[in-house]
Amino acid sequence: MPASPSTARAINDRLALRLLQQEGPLTAGQLKQLTGLSRPTVADLVERLIAAGLIEPAGESGEQRRGPNAKLYGIVADRAHLAALDVRTEGVSMLVSDLVGRVLAEASVPIGGDTGTGPAVEQAVTLVERAAKEAGADRLHTVGIGAPGLIDPASGELRDSTGLPAWHRRLVAALQERFPEARVSVENETNLAALAEQRDGAARDRDTFVLLWLGLGVGAAVVLDGRLRRGASGGAGEIGFLPVPGTTGLPSATDCDGGFHSLTGAAAVVDLATEHGLTAAAAGREPRAAALVREAVRRVGGARPGTTGREEARTGEDAAHGGRAAAAGDVTGDRRAVTGEGQSMATGEGNHPPAGESGRAAMSWAGPETAAAERFLDALADRIALGAAAVVSVLDPGCVVLAGEVGRAGGDVLAARVRDGLARMSPLATDVRPSALGGGAVLRGALLTARDRAQDELFAPPER
């Protein structure tokens, strides 16, 4: 049955708006070419969308052509303002954007563990108010929040969880009270990071993949056939509770000690580094585990065993770089070779095995510091591969993205070792990649979900 004229108009309008979101301002001729619609149909939809206040003239095309330049049309960006929050146990980072996702203001506030629930909530809400004012937003249309913990699929709220601050659960209601017209929603931070990597990061070419979050705790996000899968109770990806060999016991329903968390959580990574004689000072709020992994990568010169330093010198972004660039869609990040606390390019000073020598045998050639770093990274990769292999055997995702502070610090060097470990344990071919979005993946995911929700509402055809 053919669509009714009103349905066809709504479909065409949504198609044009989606193209304007993806491509930026376009001429009527470009819309005609991209949509395949006739010239009169495009002219009608442009007039209709202007009248609805959804698009507006945005300059003129610079193309060389006879006669006057063609008008460009773009989405009315200030039709709505959005906020995205990355809520952690130690504080909040956030940004405010317009309807197309252009970042207008950003802010953060540390919240100490000894801060009471009421004061902590007030600090976070005040942060949002201040950023909205800086962005020139009279009101917020949609607020997207990323937070650790389980989300109840029925209510959409954070579930009670041991180990997480009480102010996390209070924050959503407080924001809704302070911004009564806003649509406020919360999503698990790992799920948001996966959505961001799928849209703009390391998994852009994948409809099916798993993201492993390696930070203070561990978790996973599952994307199958292009859709995020949360599970029946919202707990899909609680990989910290996965029983694995190498621990002193088994996890319980209320405690993940003895599970995968005991091998790959931040405390376990620090203990493993200590066993191998590694030391490093954390920068800012970065977990010490991430600093230790980054130091190990620096010592091996950014090269995995069997390669030269320059073949794999890119080892991921520094966590402190993430923020605004990644949230705003800069997926390339800062790939420079740096010195000091960051990753370094190979210096040719004896950090690498001779060409042709491969695998862990190369450590016998390396100096003692490099050999210790190699052993640490190999041991950590083996631990990560244990959990990844369990996920791969059930889901066969074809791709695993390593995210979180530790995953980012390890970059390509750690990802390559995990890939090798998986290949030894699993018959299923699986690529392993580091996050491409740096420390801004959760904020980026929160912004994307807020933008999608706002556009779904604002771009919907008027009810009759």
C-alpha positions as CSV (number, residue, x, y, z in Angstrom):
1,M,0.0,0.0,0.0
2,P,1.5,3.3,-1.0
3,A,2.2,5.9,1.6
4,S,-0.3,8.7,2.0
5,P,0.8,12.2,0.9
6,S,1.3,13.4,4.5
7,T,3.4,10.3,5.3
8,A,5.5,10.7,2.2
9,R,6.1,14.4,3.1
10,A,7.2,13.4,6.7
11,I,9.6,10.8,5.3
12,N,11.1,13.2,2.9
13,D,11.5,15.9,5.6
14,R,13.2,13.5,7.9
15,L,15.5,12.3,5.1
16,A,16.5,15.9,4.3
17,L,17.1,16.8,7.9
18,R,19.2,13.8,8.5
19,L,21.4,14.7,5.5
20,L,21.7,18.3,6.7
21,Q,22.8,16.9,10.1
22,Q,25.4,14.6,8.5
23,E,26.7,16.8,5.7
24,G,26.1,20.3,7.0
25,P,24.5,23.1,5.0
26,L,23.4,22.0,1.5
27,T,21.9,23.6,-1.6
28,A,18.5,22.6,-2.9
29,G,20.4,21.0,-5.9
30,Q,22.5,19.0,-3.5
31,L,19.5,17.8,-1.6
32,K,17.9,16.8,-4.9
33,Q,21.0,14.8,-5.8
34,L,21.4,13.1,-2.4
35,T,17.7,12.3,-1.9
36,G,16.8,11.4,-5.4
37,L,13.6,13.5,-5.1
38,S,12.3,15.8,-7.9
39,R,13.2,19.5,-8.0
40,P,9.6,20.5,-7.1
41,T,9.4,18.1,-4.2
42,V,12.7,19.4,-2.8
43,A,11.5,23.0,-3.2
44,D,8.3,22.2,-1.3
45,L,10.2,20.5,1.6
46,V,12.7,23.3,1.9
47,E,9.8,25.8,2.1
48,R,8.0,23.6,4.6
49,L,11.0,23.1,6.9
50,I,11.8,26.9,6.8
51,A,8.2,27.6,7.8
52,A,8.5,25.1,10.7
53,G,11.6,26.8,12.0
54,L,13.8,23.8,11.4
55,I,16.1,25.0,8.7
56,E,17.3,28.5,7.6
57,P,19.4,30.0,4.8
58,A,23.1,29.5,5.7
59,G,25.0,31.5,3.1
60,E,25.6,30.7,-0.5
61,S,27.4,28.0,-2.4
62,G,30.9,29.0,-3.4
63,E,30.8,26.8,-6.5
64,Q,31.6,28.4,-9.8
65,R,28.4,28.6,-11.8
66,R,26.6,30.9,-14.1
67,G,24.2,33.3,-12.5
68,P,23.9,33.9,-8.7
69,N,25.3,31.4,-6.3
70,A,22.8,28.8,-4.9
71,K,21.5,29.3,-1.4
72,L,22.8,27.0,1.3
73,Y,20.3,25.7,3.9
74,G,21.2,24.4,7.3
75,I,19.5,23.2,10.5
76,V,18.6,26.0,12.9
77,A,21.2,25.1,15.4
78,D,19.9,27.3,18.3
79,R,16.5,25.8,18.1
80,A,17.5,23.7,21.1
81,H,20.4,23.4,23.5
82,L,21.6,20.1,24.9
83,A,23.8,19.0,27.8
84,A,25.9,15.9,28.2
85,L,27.4,14.8,31.5
86,D,30.1,12.2,32.3
87,V,29.5,11.3,36.0
88,R,32.3,9.5,37.8
89,T,32.9,8.6,41.4
90,E,35.3,11.5,41.8
91,G,33.5,14.2,39.9
92,V,31.5,15.4,36.9
93,S,32.6,16.6,33.4
94,M,30.0,18.1,31.1
95,L,29.4,20.2,28.0
96,V,26.5,22.2,26.4
97,S,25.9,22.1,22.7
98,D,23.4,23.4,20.1
99,L,21.1,21.1,18.2
100,V,23.7,20.0,15.6
101,G,26.2,19.1,18.4
102,R,28.5,22.1,18.2
103,V,30.0,22.5,21.7
104,L,29.3,25.9,23.2
105,A,30.6,25.5,26.8
106,E,32.3,22.8,28.9
107,A,33.1,22.5,32.6
108,S,34.0,20.0,35.2
109,V,34.1,19.8,39.0
110,P,35.9,17.4,41.3
111,I,33.7,15.9,44.1
112,G,35.5,14.3,47.0
113,G,34.6,11.0,48.4
114,D,33.8,12.7,51.8
115,T,31.3,15.1,50.3
116,G,27.8,14.5,51.5
117,T,25.0,13.5,49.1
118,G,23.2,16.8,49.2
119,P,26.3,19.0,48.7
120,A,27.6,16.7,45.9
121,V,24.3,16.9,44.0
122,E,24.2,20.7,44.4
123,Q,27.8,21.0,43.1
124,A,26.9,19.0,40.0
125,V,23.6,20.9,39.3
126,T,25.3,24.2,39.8
127,L,28.0,23.2,37.3
128,V,25.3,22.5,34.7
129,E,23.5,25.8,35.4
130,R,26.8,27.7,35.0
131,A,27.7,26.0,31.7
132,A,24.3,26.6,30.3
133,K,24.5,30.3,31.1
134,E,28.0,30.5,29.5
135,A,26.6,28.8,26.4
136,G,23.8,31.4,26.2
137,A,21.1,28.8,26.7
138,D,17.9,30.1,28.3
139,R,16.8,26.5,28.9
140,L,18.0,23.0,28.1
141,H,15.9,20.8,25.8
142,T,17.6,17.5,26.5
143,V,20.2,16.3,29.0
144,G,22.1,13.0,28.5
145,I,24.0,11.5,31.4
146,G,26.6,8.8,31.4
147,A,27.3,7.1,34.8
148,P,28.7,3.8,36.1
149,G,26.2,1.2,37.3
150,L,23.2,-0.6,36.0
151,I,20.2,1.1,34.4
152,D,16.8,-0.3,35.1
153,P,15.3,-1.0,31.6
154,A,11.7,-0.4,32.9
155,S,12.2,2.9,34.7
156,G,15.4,4.1,33.0
157,E,16.9,5.0,36.4
158,L,20.2,4.0,38.0
159,R,19.7,1.0,40.2
160,D,21.0,0.8,43.8
161,S,24.5,-0.5,43.6
162,T,27.2,-1.0,46.3
163,G,30.4,0.9,45.8
164,L,28.8,3.9,44.0
165,P,28.1,7.2,45.6
166,A,24.5,7.9,46.6
167,W,24.6,11.3,44.9
168,H,24.7,9.5,41.5
169,R,21.1,8.3,41.9
170,R,19.9,11.6,43.2
171,L,21.4,13.7,40.4
172,V,18.8,12.8,37.7
173,A,15.9,13.9,39.8
174,A,17.7,17.0,40.9
175,L,18.4,18.0,37.3
176,Q,14.8,17.3,36.3
177,E,13.7,19.6,39.2
178,R,16.1,22.4,38.3
179,F,15.3,22.1,34.5
180,P,11.7,21.1,34.5
181,E,11.3,21.5,30.7
182,A,14.3,19.3,29.9
183,R,14.2,15.6,28.9
184,V,16.7,14.1,31.3
185,S,18.0,10.5,30.8
186,V,20.9,8.4,32.1
187,E,22.8,5.5,30.5
188,N,25.6,3.3,31.5
189,E,29.0,4.9,30.7
190,T,30.4,1.9,28.9
191,N,27.3,1.7,26.7
192,L,27.7,5.4,25.8
193,A,31.4,4.9,25.0
194,A,30.4,2.0,22.6
195,L,27.8,4.1,20.9
196,A,30.4,6.9,20.4
197,E,33.0,4.4,19.0
198,Q,30.3,3.0,16.7
199,R,29.3,6.4,15.3
200,D,32.6,8.3,15.3
201,G,35.4,6.1,16.5
202,A,37.2,2.8,16.3
203,A,34.1,0.7,15.3
204,R,32.8,2.9,12.5
205,D,33.1,0.1,10.1
206,R,31.5,-2.5,12.4
207,D,27.9,-3.4,13.0
208,T,28.8,-6.0,15.6
209,F,31.5,-5.5,18.2
210,V,32.2,-5.6,21.9
211,L,33.8,-2.7,23.9
212,L,35.8,-3.6,26.9
213,W,36.1,-0.9,29.5
214,L,39.3,-1.1,31.5
215,G,39.5,1.6,34.2
216,L,39.0,1.7,37.9
217,G,36.6,-1.2,37.3
218,V,35.9,-3.3,34.2
219,G,32.8,-3.7,32.1
220,A,31.7,-4.4,28.5
221,A,29.2,-3.0,26.0
222,V,27.7,-5.3,23.4
223,V,26.6,-4.0,20.0
224,L,25.0,-6.7,17.7
225,D,23.7,-6.0,14.2
226,G,24.1,-2.2,14.8
227,R,22.1,-2.2,18.0
228,L,23.2,-1.8,21.6
229,R,22.1,-4.8,23.7
230,R,21.4,-4.1,27.3
231,G,20.0,-7.5,28.4
232,A,16.8,-8.4,30.2
233,S,17.7,-6.5,33.4
234,G,20.1,-4.0,31.9
235,G,23.1,-5.9,33.1
236,A,24.6,-7.1,29.7
237,G,28.3,-6.6,29.9
238,E,28.8,-6.9,33.7
239,I,32.0,-8.8,32.8
240,G,33.7,-8.0,36.1
241,F,31.7,-10.8,37.7
242,L,32.9,-13.3,35.0
243,P,34.6,-16.3,36.7
244,V,38.1,-16.8,35.3
245,P,41.1,-18.8,36.2
246,G,43.9,-17.1,38.1
247,T,41.9,-15.6,41.0
248,T,41.7,-16.8,44.6
249,G,38.0,-17.5,44.6
250,L,34.7,-16.9,42.9
251,P,32.6,-13.8,42.6
252,S,29.3,-13.5,44.5
253,A,26.0,-11.9,43.6
254,T,27.1,-8.8,45.5
255,D,30.9,-8.7,45.0
256,C,33.0,-9.1,41.9
257,D,36.1,-10.0,43.8
258,G,37.3,-13.3,42.4
259,G,36.0,-12.5,38.9
260,F,37.5,-10.9,35.9
261,H,37.7,-7.6,37.9
262,S,40.2,-9.2,40.2
263,L,42.6,-9.7,37.2
264,T,42.1,-6.5,35.3
265,G,40.6,-3.8,37.6
266,A,42.9,-0.9,38.4
267,A,44.1,-2.3,41.7
268,A,45.0,-5.6,40.1
269,V,46.9,-3.8,37.3
270,V,48.9,-1.8,39.9
271,D,49.8,-5.0,41.8
272,L,50.9,-6.6,38.5
273,A,53.1,-3.7,37.7
274,T,54.6,-3.8,41.1
275,E,55.5,-7.4,40.7
276,H,57.4,-6.5,37.5
277,G,59.2,-3.5,39.1
278,L,57.4,-0.8,37.3
279,T,56.8,2.6,38.8
280,A,55.0,5.7,37.5
281,A,53.2,8.7,39.0
282,A,49.6,9.4,37.9
283,A,48.7,12.7,36.4
284,G,45.6,14.5,37.7
285,R,42.6,12.3,38.2
286,E,44.0,9.5,36.0
287,P,44.1,6.1,37.7
288,R,47.7,5.1,38.6
289,A,47.1,1.9,36.7
290,A,46.8,3.9,33.5
291,A,50.0,5.7,34.2
292,L,51.8,2.4,34.8
293,V,50.6,1.0,31.5
294,R,51.6,4.1,29.7
295,E,55.1,4.0,31.3
296,A,55.4,0.3,30.1
297,V,54.5,1.3,26.6
298,R,57.0,4.1,26.7
299,R,59.7,1.7,27.8
300,V,59.1,-0.6,24.9
301,G,59.2,2.3,22.6
302,G,55.6,1.9,21.3
303,A,56.5,-1.3,19.5
304,R,55.1,-4.8,20.2
305,P,57.5,-7.7,20.2
306,G,58.7,-8.6,16.7
307,T,58.3,-5.1,15.2
308,T,60.3,-1.9,15.1
309,G,59.3,1.0,17.1
310,R,58.1,3.1,14.2
311,E,55.8,0.4,12.9
312,E,53.5,0.8,16.0
313,A,54.6,4.0,17.6
314,R,51.0,5.3,17.9
315,T,49.7,4.0,21.2
316,G,46.5,5.9,21.8
317,E,45.6,9.3,23.2
318,D,46.5,10.6,26.6
319,A,43.4,10.4,28.8
320,A,43.7,14.2,29.5
321,H,43.3,15.0,25.8
322,G,39.8,13.5,25.4
323,G,37.2,16.0,26.7
324,R,36.0,18.6,24.2
325,A,37.8,17.4,21.0
326,A,36.4,13.9,21.2
327,A,33.0,15.0,22.3
328,A,32.8,17.5,19.5
329,G,33.6,14.8,17.0
330,D,37.4,15.1,16.6
331,V,38.0,11.3,16.3
332,T,41.5,11.6,15.2
333,G,42.7,13.1,18.5
334,D,46.3,14.1,19.0
335,R,48.5,11.4,17.5
336,R,51.8,13.2,18.0
337,A,54.7,11.4,19.5
338,V,55.4,13.0,22.8
339,T,57.9,12.7,25.5
340,G,57.9,12.6,29.3
341,E,54.6,11.2,30.6
342,G,53.1,10.5,27.2
343,Q,54.0,7.9,24.6
344,S,57.3,8.2,22.7
345,M,58.5,7.4,19.2
346,A,61.3,4.9,18.9
347,T,64.6,6.6,19.5
348,G,66.9,4.0,18.2
349,E,68.7,3.8,21.5
350,G,68.5,0.1,21.9
351,N,64.9,-0.4,23.0
352,H,64.0,-2.7,20.1
353,P,65.0,-6.2,19.1
354,P,66.8,-6.8,15.8
355,A,64.5,-7.0,12.7
356,G,63.1,-10.5,12.3
357,E,63.2,-11.5,16.0
358,S,59.6,-12.0,17.1
359,G,57.4,-12.7,20.0
360,R,58.3,-13.0,23.7
361,A,61.8,-14.3,22.8
362,A,62.7,-10.8,21.9
363,M,62.7,-9.9,25.6
364,S,66.0,-11.8,26.0
365,W,67.6,-9.2,23.7
366,A,66.1,-6.1,25.4
367,G,67.6,-4.3,28.4
368,P,66.3,-5.0,31.9
369,E,63.8,-2.1,32.0
370,T,62.4,-2.9,28.6
371,A,62.3,-6.6,29.4
372,A,60.3,-5.9,32.6
373,A,57.9,-3.7,30.7
374,E,57.5,-6.3,28.0
375,R,56.7,-9.0,30.6
376,F,54.2,-6.7,32.3
377,L,52.4,-5.9,29.1
378,D,52.3,-9.6,28.1
379,A,50.9,-10.6,31.4
380,L,48.3,-7.9,31.4
381,A,47.3,-8.8,27.8
382,D,47.0,-12.5,28.8
383,R,44.6,-11.5,31.6
384,I,42.5,-9.3,29.4
385,A,42.4,-12.0,26.7
386,L,40.9,-14.5,29.2
387,G,37.8,-12.4,29.7
388,A,37.7,-11.4,26.0
389,A,37.9,-15.0,24.9
390,A,34.8,-15.9,27.0
391,V,32.9,-13.0,25.3
392,V,34.1,-14.0,21.9
393,S,33.2,-17.6,22.3
394,V,29.6,-16.7,23.0
395,L,29.0,-13.6,20.8
396,D,31.6,-13.9,18.0
397,P,31.7,-10.1,17.6
398,G,34.6,-10.1,15.2
399,C,36.0,-6.9,16.9
400,V,36.9,-5.9,20.4
401,V,37.6,-2.3,21.3
402,L,39.7,-1.6,24.4
403,A,38.5,1.6,26.1
404,G,38.7,3.1,29.6
405,E,41.8,4.7,31.0
406,V,43.9,1.5,31.0
407,G,42.8,0.5,27.5
408,R,43.6,4.0,26.1
409,A,47.0,4.0,27.8
410,G,47.9,0.7,26.3
411,G,46.9,1.8,22.8
412,D,48.0,-0.3,19.8
413,V,50.7,-1.9,21.8
414,L,48.4,-3.5,24.3
415,A,45.7,-4.2,21.7
416,A,48.2,-6.1,19.6
417,R,49.1,-8.4,22.5
418,V,45.5,-9.0,23.4
419,R,44.8,-9.9,19.7
420,D,47.7,-12.4,19.8
421,G,46.3,-13.9,23.0
422,L,42.9,-14.3,21.6
423,A,44.3,-15.9,18.5
424,R,46.0,-18.5,20.7
425,M,42.8,-19.3,22.7
426,S,39.9,-18.9,20.2
427,P,39.3,-20.3,16.7
428,L,37.1,-17.2,16.0
429,A,39.0,-14.4,14.1
430,T,38.8,-11.3,16.2
431,D,40.3,-7.9,15.6
432,V,41.3,-5.9,18.7
433,R,41.6,-2.1,18.6
434,P,42.2,0.7,21.0
435,S,39.6,3.4,21.5
436,A,39.9,6.2,18.9
437,L,38.1,8.8,21.1
438,G,40.4,9.3,24.0
439,G,39.0,10.5,27.3
440,G,35.9,12.0,25.7
441,A,34.1,8.8,24.6
442,V,31.5,8.9,27.3
443,L,30.7,12.6,26.8
444,R,30.6,12.0,23.1
445,G,28.1,9.2,23.6
446,A,26.0,11.2,26.0
447,L,25.9,14.1,23.5
448,L,25.0,11.8,20.6
449,T,22.1,10.3,22.5
450,A,20.8,13.7,23.7
451,R,21.1,15.1,20.1
452,D,19.2,12.1,18.7
453,R,16.5,12.3,21.2
454,A,16.0,16.1,20.7
455,Q,16.0,15.8,16.9
456,D,13.6,12.8,17.0
457,E,11.1,15.1,18.9
458,L,11.7,18.4,17.1
459,F,11.9,16.8,13.6
460,A,8.7,14.7,14.1
461,P,5.8,15.7,11.9
462,P,3.1,17.7,13.7
463,E,0.3,15.8,15.1
464,R,-3.1,16.3,13.4
